[in-house]
Amino acid sequence: MKVYFDASKLDHQDALRALWSASFPGHELRGLVSDQWKEMGWQGRDPSTDFRGAGFISLENLLFFAKTFSTSFQNLLMKQGRKGVVFEYPFAVAGVNITFMIMQMLDLDAATKPRTFIRTVFLQMLSENEWAFDLLYCVAFVVMDKQWLETNATYMQFNDILKSTRVQLEKELMIDDVLRIEDMPSYSLLS
């Protein structure tokens, strides 16, 4: 969480290139600073400026989603199956915001013992599966998208949708039978 995106680091550059390749297979990236990034929903030509809020982990989350649930990722990225949707959210920037929202929800910046019960529940899941955060991220993205479509939201309502996504995730994580991220009812939205 405390690792900030650093465009001068080769592993960070490689992760960006890997995200491009996973997002747009067969389409050559012309540069780490390019108008091409706007196609993915970055705010400008340089995606590195959009990682301010959540750092390098938000890039890792997007990459995990792209590689692990490629069908869901591609459907959201390419806005497939959208009927009558007038307003869309910027995909990549939404992904960074989702990482930040999860970090806040789980109170992950707390240096000492958990201050919230939801964090305690999640830390137990994480102790049993090192990919729990990444899986929760993928679930959060599809939940956010589903709520976006169901409410016919506009860009100005993005923060409201993010809050409602957080509430949904918290409810699902607190269900007695949910012992792993894969047990969450919304996990079934992933493909």
Backbone as CSV, one residue per row, in Angstrom:
resi,resn,N_x,N_y,N_z,CA_x,CA_y,CA_z,C_x,C_y,C_z
1,MET,0.816,-1.207,0.000,0.000,0.000,0.000,0.850,1.257,0.000
2,LYS,1.983,1.180,0.614,2.829,2.367,0.745,3.797,2.520,-0.426
3,VAL,3.717,1.607,-1.401,4.578,1.695,-2.575,3.883,2.572,-3.613
4,TYR,4.469,3.715,-3.872,3.902,4.625,-4.850,4.366,4.231,-6.243
5,PHE,3.537,4.506,-7.220,3.939,4.213,-8.581,5.103,5.128,-8.945
6,ASP,6.149,4.531,-9.493,7.342,5.278,-9.874,7.672,4.922,-11.320
7,ALA,7.411,5.847,-12.221,7.603,5.607,-13.653,9.063,5.359,-14.021
8,SER,9.984,5.663,-13.121,11.398,5.430,-13.426,11.830,3.997,-13.089
9,LYS,11.005,3.246,-12.361,11.347,1.868,-12.006,10.951,0.917,-13.128
10,LEU,11.882,0.070,-13.499,11.630,-0.857,-14.606,10.481,-1.817,-14.321
11,ASP,10.379,-2.321,-13.075,9.293,-3.253,-12.774,7.932,-2.558,-12.852
12,HIS,7.864,-1.278,-12.544,6.613,-0.531,-12.662,6.280,-0.312,-14.140
13,GLN,7.297,0.004,-14.935,7.087,0.150,-16.378,6.621,-1.170,-16.987
14,ASP,7.267,-2.264,-16.565,6.889,-3.589,-17.072,5.444,-3.940,-16.704
15,ALA,5.029,-3.568,-15.496,3.653,-3.840,-15.072,2.667,-3.055,-15.931
16,LEU,2.992,-1.816,-16.256,2.116,-1.026,-17.140,2.027,-1.667,-18.522
17,ARG,3.165,-2.076,-19.041,3.161,-2.740,-20.359,2.343,-4.029,-20.312
18,ALA,2.499,-4.782,-19.225,1.740,-6.035,-19.070,0.239,-5.749,-19.014
19,LEU,-0.137,-4.660,-18.329,-1.552,-4.296,-18.277,-2.064,-3.966,-19.671
20,TRP,-1.277,-3.227,-20.433,-1.688,-2.905,-21.803,-1.874,-4.190,-22.616
21,SER,-0.895,-5.087,-22.533,-0.959,-6.338,-23.310,-2.157,-7.185,-22.914
22,ALA,-2.455,-7.229,-21.622,-3.611,-8.009,-21.158,-4.926,-7.337,-21.545
23,SER,-4.904,-6.019,-21.646,-6.123,-5.272,-21.964,-6.404,-5.239,-23.458
24,PHE,-5.356,-5.086,-24.234,-5.493,-4.947,-25.686,-4.535,-5.900,-26.396
25,PRO,-4.793,-7.210,-26.277,-3.891,-8.178,-26.915,-3.805,-7.921,-28.425
26,GLY,-2.586,-7.969,-28.919,-2.390,-7.775,-30.353,-2.290,-6.323,-30.789
27,HIS,-2.512,-5.391,-29.886,-2.386,-3.967,-30.210,-1.119,-3.426,-29.551
28,GLU,-0.198,-3.002,-30.368,1.091,-2.529,-29.867,0.946,-1.201,-29.129
29,LEU,1.580,-1.121,-27.983,1.625,0.118,-27.215,2.757,0.971,-27.774
30,ARG,2.441,2.199,-28.133,3.453,3.076,-28.740,4.360,3.738,-27.714
31,GLY,3.975,3.742,-26.455,4.826,4.340,-25.435,4.117,4.401,-24.105
32,LEU,4.893,4.496,-23.026,4.293,4.589,-21.706,3.559,5.905,-21.499
33,VAL,3.863,6.882,-22.332,3.094,8.121,-22.388,2.545,8.195,-23.808
34,SER,1.232,8.043,-23.915,0.604,7.957,-25.234,-0.892,8.208,-25.105
35,ASP,-1.485,8.744,-26.140,-2.938,8.929,-26.159,-3.679,7.597,-26.094
36,GLN,-2.996,6.511,-26.410,-3.626,5.191,-26.372,-4.210,4.876,-24.995
37,TRP,-3.575,5.359,-23.943,-4.028,5.049,-22.585,-5.438,5.571,-22.320
38,LYS,-5.827,6.616,-23.016,-7.169,7.166,-22.822,-8.238,6.145,-23.206
39,GLU,-7.910,5.239,-24.129,-8.853,4.187,-24.541,-9.225,3.281,-23.371
40,MET,-8.353,3.216,-22.397,-8.579,2.350,-21.250,-9.240,3.092,-20.091
41,GLY,-9.380,4.399,-20.234,-10.046,5.160,-19.185,-9.101,5.851,-18.230
42,TRP,-7.877,6.132,-18.670,-6.984,6.962,-17.875,-7.318,8.411,-18.187
43,GLN,-6.983,9.298,-17.280,-7.379,10.697,-17.451,-6.599,11.401,-18.550
44,GLY,-5.396,10.945,-18.800,-4.593,11.611,-19.815,-3.661,10.640,-20.504
45,ARG,-2.622,11.188,-21.103,-1.651,10.415,-21.870,-0.704,9.607,-20.986
46,ASP,-0.587,9.992,-19.731,0.368,9.361,-18.822,-0.382,8.730,-17.645
47,PRO,-0.592,7.407,-17.688,-1.355,6.760,-16.613,-0.683,6.876,-15.250
48,SER,0.616,7.104,-15.227,1.314,7.161,-13.935,0.793,8.278,-13.042
49,THR,0.203,9.299,-13.624,-0.319,10.401,-12.810,-1.620,10.033,-12.098
50,ASP,-2.272,8.961,-12.523,-3.552,8.564,-11.931,-3.413,7.618,-10.743
51,PHE,-2.194,7.191,-10.430,-1.988,6.258,-9.322,-1.818,6.958,-7.985
52,ARG,-1.938,8.265,-7.941,-1.708,9.034,-6.708,-2.478,8.484,-5.519
53,GLY,-3.751,8.195,-5.684,-4.593,7.823,-4.549,-4.313,6.458,-3.960
54,ALA,-3.932,5.501,-4.791,-3.823,4.133,-4.284,-2.456,3.498,-4.536
55,GLY,-1.600,4.141,-5.271,-0.254,3.623,-5.474,-0.165,2.438,-6.411
56,PHE,0.974,1.767,-6.326,1.301,0.672,-7.237,0.333,-0.499,-7.112
57,ILE,-0.217,-0.707,-5.928,-1.130,-1.834,-5.734,-2.355,-1.724,-6.649
58,SER,-2.756,-0.507,-6.982,-3.916,-0.367,-7.872,-3.585,-0.870,-9.272
59,LEU,-2.347,-0.694,-9.710,-1.923,-1.260,-10.992,-1.881,-2.784,-10.894
60,GLU,-1.354,-3.280,-9.786,-1.320,-4.729,-9.587,-2.725,-5.324,-9.562
61,ASN,-3.683,-4.603,-8.958,-5.073,-5.082,-8.927,-5.649,-5.167,-10.335
62,LEU,-5.458,-4.124,-11.122,-5.961,-4.135,-12.498,-5.341,-5.285,-13.289
63,LEU,-4.055,-5.489,-13.114,-3.359,-6.559,-13.828,-3.856,-7.938,-13.382
64,PHE,-4.057,-8.116,-12.085,-4.599,-9.377,-11.578,-5.980,-9.650,-12.178
65,PHE,-6.831,-8.636,-12.188,-8.178,-8.765,-12.748,-8.092,-9.149,-14.222
66,ALA,-7.236,-8.454,-14.971,-7.108,-8.710,-16.410,-6.642,-10.132,-16.698
67,LYS,-5.754,-10.649,-15.871,-5.195,-11.980,-16.117,-6.041,-13.101,-15.531
68,THR,-6.676,-12.860,-14.395,-7.390,-13.927,-13.692,-8.829,-14.087,-14.161
69,PHE,-9.486,-12.981,-14.423,-10.878,-13.012,-14.879,-10.973,-12.222,-16.186
70,SER,-10.248,-12.702,-17.185,-10.103,-11.944,-18.429,-11.437,-11.668,-19.120
71,THR,-12.376,-12.585,-19.048,-13.675,-12.353,-19.694,-14.416,-11.205,-19.015
72,SER,-14.510,-11.238,-17.702,-15.167,-10.143,-16.973,-14.436,-8.825,-17.213
73,PHE,-13.115,-8.866,-17.139,-12.306,-7.670,-17.345,-12.583,-7.076,-18.734
74,GLN,-12.516,-7.911,-19.748,-12.734,-7.427,-21.116,-14.159,-6.904,-21.318
75,ASN,-15.140,-7.592,-20.729,-16.520,-7.122,-20.843,-16.692,-5.725,-20.250
76,LEU,-16.058,-5.480,-19.108,-16.168,-4.162,-18.489,-15.354,-3.128,-19.250
77,LEU,-14.144,-3.491,-19.632,-13.280,-2.566,-20.352,-13.895,-2.147,-21.681
78,MET,-14.410,-3.112,-22.408,-14.953,-2.832,-23.744,-16.437,-2.461,-23.712
79,LYS,-16.996,-2.377,-22.501,-18.403,-1.984,-22.325,-19.338,-2.908,-23.096
80,GLN,-19.018,-4.197,-23.085,-19.825,-5.162,-23.818,-21.148,-5.419,-23.103
81,GLY,-22.168,-5.593,-23.880,-23.485,-5.886,-23.328,-24.202,-4.667,-22.799
82,ARG,-23.774,-3.495,-23.178,-24.383,-2.256,-22.703,-25.514,-1.849,-23.639
83,LYS,-26.726,-1.858,-23.127,-27.879,-1.429,-23.919,-28.455,-0.176,-23.301
84,GLY,-28.457,0.875,-24.046,-29.083,2.107,-23.589,-28.299,2.849,-22.523
85,VAL,-27.018,2.513,-22.321,-26.209,3.222,-21.328,-25.692,4.496,-21.967
86,VAL,-26.080,5.620,-21.380,-25.685,6.911,-21.934,-24.343,7.353,-21.366
87,PHE,-24.164,7.174,-20.065,-22.953,7.654,-19.406,-22.130,6.471,-18.902
88,GLU,-20.863,6.516,-19.123,-19.966,5.486,-18.626,-18.922,6.121,-17.717
89,TYR,-18.297,5.299,-16.930,-17.219,5.747,-16.057,-15.888,5.433,-16.747
90,PRO,-14.836,6.197,-16.428,-13.523,5.869,-16.992,-12.979,4.610,-16.311
91,PHE,-12.866,3.548,-17.057,-12.561,2.216,-16.536,-11.334,2.187,-15.621
92,ALA,-10.191,2.617,-16.118,-8.947,2.502,-15.344,-8.972,3.359,-14.085
93,VAL,-9.463,4.572,-14.203,-9.538,5.457,-13.038,-10.510,4.880,-12.011
94,ALA,-11.579,4.266,-12.480,-12.502,3.589,-11.563,-11.765,2.491,-10.810
95,GLY,-10.910,1.755,-11.521,-10.142,0.694,-10.880,-9.245,1.196,-9.763
96,VAL,-8.596,2.328,-9.986,-7.742,2.923,-8.959,-8.601,3.336,-7.757
97,ASN,-9.744,3.922,-8.026,-10.649,4.340,-6.948,-11.179,3.150,-6.156
98,ILE,-11.400,2.040,-6.811,-11.878,0.842,-6.122,-10.803,0.324,-5.171
99,THR,-9.557,0.320,-5.610,-8.467,-0.082,-4.714,-8.457,0.796,-3.471
100,PHE,-8.535,2.092,-3.671,-8.500,3.035,-2.555,-9.686,2.818,-1.617
101,MET,-10.862,2.584,-2.190,-12.063,2.347,-1.390,-11.905,1.096,-0.528
102,ILE,-11.348,0.035,-1.088,-11.155,-1.200,-0.330,-10.138,-0.979,0.791
103,MET,-9.075,-0.245,0.507,-8.081,0.039,1.537,-8.717,0.783,2.705
104,GLN,-9.594,1.721,2.400,-10.297,2.452,3.460,-11.276,1.548,4.195
105,MET,-12.045,0.781,3.451,-13.046,-0.104,4.039,-12.408,-1.083,5.018
106,LEU,-11.244,-1.605,4.657,-10.573,-2.593,5.489,-9.642,-1.964,6.515
107,ASP,-9.612,-0.646,6.534,-8.802,0.076,7.524,-7.361,-0.422,7.493
108,LEU,-6.831,-0.582,6.287,-5.513,-1.185,6.137,-4.359,-0.272,6.513
109,ASP,-4.632,0.990,6.713,-3.552,1.882,7.118,-3.328,1.865,8.631
110,ALA,-4.165,1.147,9.349,-3.998,1.051,10.807,-2.724,0.268,11.117
111,ALA,-1.866,0.859,11.905,-0.573,0.244,12.202,-0.676,-0.833,13.278
112,THR,-1.698,-0.761,14.083,-1.817,-1.702,15.195,-2.957,-2.682,14.938
113,LYS,-3.566,-3.128,16.010,-4.634,-4.115,15.886,-5.819,-3.534,15.097
114,PRO,-6.599,-4.405,14.502,-7.752,-3.953,13.721,-8.698,-3.072,14.526
115,ARG,-9.134,-1.994,13.895,-10.085,-1.089,14.544,-11.520,-1.400,14.134
116,THR,-11.687,-2.238,13.129,-13.031,-2.580,12.669,-13.171,-4.095,12.589
117,PHE,-14.385,-4.568,12.756,-14.629,-6.003,12.677,-14.459,-6.495,11.245
118,ILE,-14.817,-5.667,10.274,-14.691,-6.064,8.869,-13.222,-6.333,8.540
119,ARG,-12.326,-5.543,9.133,-10.896,-5.778,8.918,-10.474,-7.109,9.520
120,THR,-10.970,-7.412,10.713,-10.653,-8.674,11.363,-11.099,-9.852,10.502
121,VAL,-12.304,-9.766,9.961,-12.837,-10.815,9.085,-11.935,-10.965,7.861
122,PHE,-11.591,-9.838,7.261,-10.769,-9.892,6.059,-9.370,-10.440,6.351
123,LEU,-8.757,-10.018,7.443,-7.415,-10.501,7.764,-7.399,-12.017,7.945
124,GLN,-8.479,-12.574,8.455,-8.576,-14.035,8.558,-8.587,-14.649,7.162
125,MET,-9.350,-14.055,6.244,-9.386,-14.550,4.862,-8.008,-14.441,4.219
126,LEU,-7.344,-13.330,4.462,-6.019,-13.090,3.884,-4.999,-14.076,4.426
127,SER,-5.143,-14.457,5.676,-4.198,-15.415,6.260,-4.311,-16.788,5.599
128,GLU,-5.459,-17.060,5.010,-5.675,-18.351,4.355,-5.499,-18.293,2.850
129,ASN,-5.495,-17.075,2.280,-5.330,-16.933,0.832,-4.648,-15.601,0.549
130,GLU,-3.410,-15.669,0.108,-2.644,-14.449,-0.134,-3.252,-13.570,-1.232
131,TRP,-4.154,-14.111,-2.016,-4.789,-13.366,-3.107,-6.138,-12.786,-2.703
132,ALA,-6.479,-12.842,-1.432,-7.800,-12.380,-0.973,-8.063,-10.919,-1.343
133,PHE,-7.075,-10.057,-1.198,-7.281,-8.641,-1.531,-7.571,-8.487,-3.020
134,ASP,-6.786,-9.183,-3.852,-6.981,-9.095,-5.297,-8.347,-9.647,-5.711
135,LEU,-8.745,-10.744,-5.080,-10.062,-11.315,-5.385,-11.181,-10.368,-4.958
136,LEU,-11.025,-9.775,-3.772,-12.027,-8.814,-3.308,-12.109,-7.630,-4.271
137,TYR,-10.977,-7.202,-4.785,-10.942,-6.121,-5.769,-11.774,-6.482,-7.009
138,CYS,-11.586,-7.682,-7.516,-12.329,-8.113,-8.708,-13.830,-8.143,-8.436
139,VAL,-14.201,-8.661,-7.272,-15.613,-8.685,-6.887,-16.144,-7.254,-6.800
140,ALA,-15.371,-6.378,-6.168,-15.799,-4.986,-6.013,-16.023,-4.325,-7.369
141,PHE,-15.158,-4.605,-8.325,-15.292,-3.978,-9.647,-16.590,-4.413,-10.325
142,VAL,-16.883,-5.714,-10.292,-18.111,-6.167,-10.959,-19.359,-5.710,-10.208
143,VAL,-19.284,-5.611,-8.879,-20.414,-5.099,-8.097,-20.645,-3.632,-8.443
144,MET,-19.561,-2.864,-8.503,-19.682,-1.444,-8.841,-20.300,-1.273,-10.230
145,ASP,-19.839,-2.057,-11.181,-20.372,-1.960,-12.535,-21.853,-2.328,-12.574
146,LYS,-22.216,-3.388,-11.867,-23.618,-3.816,-11.830,-24.499,-2.712,-11.242
147,GLN,-24.044,-2.092,-10.153,-24.816,-1.012,-9.548,-24.876,0.202,-10.471
148,TRP,-23.798,0.453,-11.174,-23.759,1.558,-12.141,-24.864,1.369,-13.185
149,LEU,-24.943,0.168,-13.725,-25.935,-0.112,-14.766,-27.359,-0.108,-14.215
150,GLU,-27.541,-0.718,-13.039,-28.884,-0.807,-12.462,-29.463,0.559,-12.120
151,THR,-28.616,1.496,-11.742,-29.107,2.827,-11.363,-29.037,3.823,-12.520
152,ASN,-28.493,3.349,-13.669,-28.328,4.236,-14.826,-27.584,5.507,-14.401
153,ALA,-26.493,5.297,-13.670,-25.741,6.397,-13.070,-25.039,7.263,-14.112
154,THR,-24.731,8.465,-13.682,-23.922,9.374,-14.483,-22.575,9.522,-13.798
155,TYR,-21.643,10.111,-14.483,-20.302,10.281,-13.923,-20.338,11.047,-12.605
156,MET,-21.253,11.973,-12.485,-21.362,12.760,-11.257,-21.807,11.908,-10.064
157,GLN,-22.351,10.733,-10.314,-22.810,9.843,-9.251,-21.784,8.763,-8.897
158,PHE,-20.591,8.857,-9.462,-19.589,7.815,-9.253,-19.306,7.580,-7.772
159,ASN,-19.104,8.629,-7.004,-18.812,8.461,-5.572,-19.968,7.800,-4.825
160,ASP,-21.203,8.118,-5.215,-22.357,7.464,-4.591,-22.365,5.970,-4.903
161,ILE,-22.046,5.622,-6.137,-21.995,4.212,-6.535,-20.876,3.498,-5.780
162,LEU,-19.749,4.167,-5.606,-18.630,3.587,-4.870,-19.020,3.334,-3.412
163,LYS,-19.741,4.281,-2.807,-20.206,4.095,-1.421,-21.175,2.929,-1.328
164,SER,-22.063,2.840,-2.280,-23.042,1.762,-2.275,-22.356,0.411,-2.520
165,THR,-21.314,0.407,-3.322,-20.521,-0.811,-3.540,-19.867,-1.243,-2.238
166,ARG,-19.321,-0.289,-1.522,-18.691,-0.588,-0.236,-19.690,-1.205,0.734
167,VAL,-20.873,-0.638,0.807,-21.914,-1.171,1.696,-22.249,-2.607,1.304
168,GLN,-22.382,-2.861,0.010,-22.688,-4.217,-0.468,-21.581,-5.197,-0.075
169,LEU,-20.340,-4.798,-0.278,-19.214,-5.672,0.074,-19.176,-5.959,1.575
170,GLU,-19.382,-4.915,2.374,-19.374,-5.094,3.825,-20.465,-6.060,4.261
171,LYS,-21.653,-5.917,3.675,-22.758,-6.838,4.018,-22.381,-8.271,3.687
172,GLU,-21.822,-8.470,2.499,-21.489,-9.827,2.068,-20.358,-10.422,2.902
173,LEU,-19.386,-9.615,3.265,-18.276,-10.123,4.084,-18.726,-10.513,5.489
174,MET,-19.840,-9.975,5.931,-20.340,-10.251,7.275,-21.317,-11.430,7.324
175,ILE,-21.638,-12.006,6.195,-22.527,-13.174,6.177,-21.798,-14.343,6.849
176,ASP,-22.494,-15.035,7.715,-21.879,-16.119,8.494,-21.183,-17.169,7.630
177,ASP,-21.790,-17.537,6.514,-21.235,-18.591,5.667,-20.081,-18.125,4.788
178,VAL,-19.777,-16.853,4.795,-18.700,-16.319,3.957,-17.394,-16.408,4.741
179,LEU,-16.603,-17.426,4.381,-15.327,-17.647,5.035,-14.154,-17.319,4.105
180,ARG,-14.477,-17.191,2.808,-13.484,-16.860,1.790,-14.139,-15.873,0.828
181,ILE,-13.330,-15.167,0.082,-13.881,-14.243,-0.912,-14.763,-15.003,-1.899
182,GLU,-14.360,-16.207,-2.223,-15.125,-17.027,-3.176,-16.516,-17.388,-2.666
183,ASP,-16.755,-17.250,-1.364,-18.071,-17.540,-0.782,-19.033,-16.354,-0.878
184,MET,-18.521,-15.195,-1.220,-19.380,-14.007,-1.315,-20.394,-14.201,-2.433
185,PRO,-21.660,-13.854,-2.223,-22.664,-14.015,-3.284,-22.266,-13.318,-4.598
186,SER,-21.644,-12.162,-4.519,-21.292,-11.418,-5.729,-20.108,-12.008,-6.478
187,TYR,-19.414,-12.942,-5.874,-18.295,-13.601,-6.564,-18.794,-14.274,-7.844
188,SER,-20.046,-14.689,-7.830,-20.619,-15.371,-9.006,-20.737,-14.465,-10.222
189,LEU,-20.578,-13.153,-10.033,-20.624,-12.225,-11.162,-19.371,-12.301,-12.033
190,LEU,-18.317,-12.891,-11.500,-17.044,-12.976,-12.221,-17.031,-14.149,-13.176
191,SER,-16.406,-13.934,-14.317,-16.230,-15.037,-15.279,-14.892,-14.910,-15.961
